[in-house]
């Protein structure tokens, strides 16, 4: 499971590197230089600062992005004749789903939701928080941030209405920088590009750190050096973080740039295969551990083959009883995973293969709520339970 988490995080990190690369290209830095600059900045940023740097700069990042998007949503439609004119100039095929796309869109939404918190960086941010109150506050603000993503999506329609062309080598990935260059003075373009670059730098940092932690805790310390010191583990994690970023760089170098978004979708195909072992394993002990491993292998192979067969696209058309059903490759692969695990479990039991034991104990858990008689506001100040 740890290896899958590391593998799936690399293309997700690569997507952030491409974002920084495109912004630098929008500033006139062409060729491979933007990619090298992005890689060096990210490597130095995480190697010397760890998790503190992205945590400290996250507030600045969110403020810059909010200002950029709010200004863009107000100024650009005004210059283009309003939202009515913008949507009128966009071809209907780019506004509405065709009936054949319904199943693809639905399975993509569901599969992405299932995969989201399987990524190691999701839980790393939660475990590094100062208190439960911080997690509550961030959860309360998440809908506002999600709404902002919807506004960002509107920039694509504005680029179409403004006549922005998808030019190589970045193609559609360069649409927003090109739109900003066209619509704003240079000082605000610099402000916006800074927001985009920092917006990619923060998640990329946490992703590489989370993948490095997976390696040090679940592979290196577990199987290779169980008695290492904390300092040794930290040093190994720094090196592992550099290797993860190098792997992310490899995805960009060896695959065409226009596949940048599909890189993250490919990571989703892989990471969702950990869901049966990690999430379903929290609720039932029915599955045999080796059956879960067989299901994972089947899902990884099937999902990767589906993604490769459609040019690393997100959807795969499944012929079923004379009907072609388009769906998210990761979702179809997850079904394969679950079916194999469910079929293999009774077969392995019949062959005398042990299920495996639950090694957790009552002492491994802490109380979720405050101690009896202590108000929640006071409980926040109490030290954590042993």
Buried (B, 14 or more C-beta within 10 A) or exposed (E): BBEBBBBBBBBBBBBBBBBBBBBBBBBEBEEEEBBBBBBEBBBEBBBEBBBEBBBEBBEEBBEBBBBBBEBBBEEBBEEBEEBEEBBEBBEEEEEEEEEEBEBBBBBBEBBBEBBEBBBBBBBBBEEBBEEBEEBEEBEEEEEEEEEBEEEBEBBBBBBBBBEBEBEEEBBBBBBBBBBBBBBBEEEBBEBBBBBBBBBBBBBBBBBBBBBBBBBBEBBBBEEEEEEBEEEBBEEBBBEBBBBBBEBBBEBBEEBEBBBBBBBBBBBBBBBBBBBBBBEBBEEEEEBBBBBBBBBBEBBBEBBBEBBEEBEBBBBBBBEEEEEEBBBBBBBBBBBBBBEBBBEBBEEBEEEEBEBEEEEEEEEEEEEEEBEEEEEEEEBBEEEEEE
